[in-house]
Amino acid sequence: MLPTKIVAVHLNHRSRATESQVTLPAARRGLGISRDPAAEAAMSREPGIDLQDWLSRAVTAVGRWEDTFAPFDRHRSLHVSEERFGAAFEEFTQRLRANYPFFHPSYAGQMLKPPHPAAVAGYLAAMLINPNNHALDGSPATSQMEKEVVAALAAMFGFDEHLGHLTSSGTIANLEALYVARELHPGRSIAYSAEAHYTHGRMCGVLGVPGTAVEVDGSGRLDVGALAALLAGGQIGTVVATTGTTGLGAIDPVHEILAVARRYGVRVHVDAAYGGFFTLLAGRADRAGLAPAPWQAIAQCDSVVVDPHKHGLQPYGCGAVLFRDPSVGRLYKHDSPYTYFTSDELHLGEISLECSRAGAAAAALWLTFQLLPPRRGEPDGLGEVLAAGRRAALDWSELLGASDRLELYQRPELDIVCYFPAAEPRSLAEIDRVSARMLADGMNDKENPVFLSTLSVPADAFGQRHPDVAADRDRARILRSVLMKPESESYVAALHSRVEELAVR
Ligand SMILES: Cc1ncc(COP(=O)(O)O)c(C=O)c1O
């Protein structure tokens, strides 16, 4: 027996919505959201967008579309009582409180921040429909959106032609690029810098291709001299350049790598998973501007990966891979007897190693790009978000340079700042110990927490930058802060003094 009061919690929005219901209060009622002053205050921090309203409107919009189809009875197996849902939801929201405050500028640790409200509303609306961007049969609307956002990304990198798609992550996007690299240069190895993301070595293992780590220079960039010597040996088929390494945010000299690679008939893949959107700052005349040469060279490279779920304001998982030569699509050729039947147009699954992919991810990115376009020189574009984080990193590096409690590890190239305590004795062991202690003290402070991350660096790399520090161990943890929230810009002075306090404890 089902309880007498059966409430289809998730179905309210599917009851027929009339024109008059599509007012904001009604929309809120439709979602069961009552106005909560605390939530309103939190939402008002998002300039311009009232997320409560827009989430509700998203539910209403989808409900109205559903109402254009014949009514039917929802199956009772899906029904839950509001009471049970409420109890489970209460426990669920309590458990979410175990998170670190990724939204707050006092979270200055890893590459984490919530998505833009537009992405949240776009994702929610599309997720209620739940299209699968594998085939047009499962996603007529969101596959088209995906093609448009991928074209916008290709234009951002200056590709004249392209073939590409979204992926569930940077890892999968890089796997696809390396898969194509292997198919085009069978039997030849893949080279990447010693600072490249671990995924390259790992995916070489998955693909059964030998991978070679190339040494880096004193700033953590791939050493082009060492690369040239390696390529002369004739074993390498593809080189990976990283524009924005995960640890330090270093930018490999793509233009120089490309010149050397072309001399030896070697492909160039760019891992811009983290740094890719910084191309929007290339050549800018202001403080946030970046030297354009590496970014301009991406247009001539064979493939590039960028993660909208890092600097594109998207929720996980949204990566992207782009190829300059659309004919590589032939390497994905496969048969799918169950899909690809409603259209002769390109189904994204035909050029992707993954099968099911969230159409909602494409929808969220599409909506975000309508508002914050990824175009250079756009005064209200996505570039301004990155510029603020870049300025925050520069500001902090100046404060660190003047501090007697903290030291800058190296000058930031993007928005990642690495630093360490000015510990005594001046040794790697002591720097490692104090860095780890500061990380723990900062996050465990109930009154005034601050959230950092650590980066383990080899003794020789440390010594290149700070030769006066005693190398009494092989590696040391230093502190690392990714300032990817634009709010970091106005918070950086407070962050600096808080981290200085931690250093002297
Ligand atoms: C340069 C780079 N490449 C690849 C990756 C892996 O991306 P994902 O975590 O989306 O799989 C990362 C993640 O931080 C990265 O920074």
Ligand as a Chemical Component Dictionary entry (heavy atoms), coordinates in Angstrom:
data_LIG
# 
_chem_comp.id                   LIG 
_chem_comp.type                 NON-POLYMER 
_chem_comp.pdbx_formal_charge   0 
_chem_comp.three_letter_code    LIG 
# 
loop_
_chem_comp_atom.comp_id 
_chem_comp_atom.atom_id 
_chem_comp_atom.alt_atom_id 
_chem_comp_atom.type_symbol 
_chem_comp_atom.charge 
_chem_comp_atom.model_Cartn_x 
_chem_comp_atom.model_Cartn_y 
_chem_comp_atom.model_Cartn_z 
_chem_comp_atom.pdbx_ordinal 
LIG C1 C1 C 0 47.105 20.977 -17.976 1  
LIG C2 C2 C 0 46.083 19.939 -17.584 2  
LIG N1 N1 N 0 45.821 18.918 -18.404 3  
LIG C3 C3 C 0 44.925 17.966 -18.109 4  
LIG C4 C4 C 0 44.229 18.001 -16.920 5  
LIG C5 C5 C 0 43.217 16.936 -16.599 6  
LIG O1 O1 O 0 41.944 17.475 -16.747 7  
LIG P1 P1 P 0 40.663 16.835 -16.017 8  
LIG O2 O2 O 0 40.904 16.986 -14.555 9  
LIG O3 O3 O 0 39.528 17.658 -16.519 10 
LIG O4 O4 O 0 40.572 15.418 -16.425 11 
LIG C6 C6 C 0 44.463 19.052 -16.024 12 
LIG C7 C7 C 0 43.768 19.116 -14.728 13 
LIG O5 O5 O 0 44.054 19.903 -13.876 14 
LIG C8 C8 C 0 45.405 20.047 -16.365 15 
LIG O6 O6 O 0 45.680 21.072 -15.544 16 
# 
loop_
_chem_comp_bond.comp_id 
_chem_comp_bond.atom_id_1 
_chem_comp_bond.atom_id_2 
_chem_comp_bond.value_order 
_chem_comp_bond.pdbx_ordinal 
LIG C1 C2 SING 1  
LIG C2 N1 SING 2  
LIG C2 C8 DOUB 3  
LIG N1 C3 DOUB 4  
LIG C3 C4 SING 5  
LIG C4 C5 SING 6  
LIG C4 C6 DOUB 7  
LIG C5 O1 SING 8  
LIG O1 P1 SING 9  
LIG P1 O2 DOUB 10 
LIG P1 O3 SING 11 
LIG P1 O4 SING 12 
LIG C6 C7 SING 13 
LIG C6 C8 SING 14 
LIG C7 O5 DOUB 15 
LIG C8 O6 SING 16 
# 
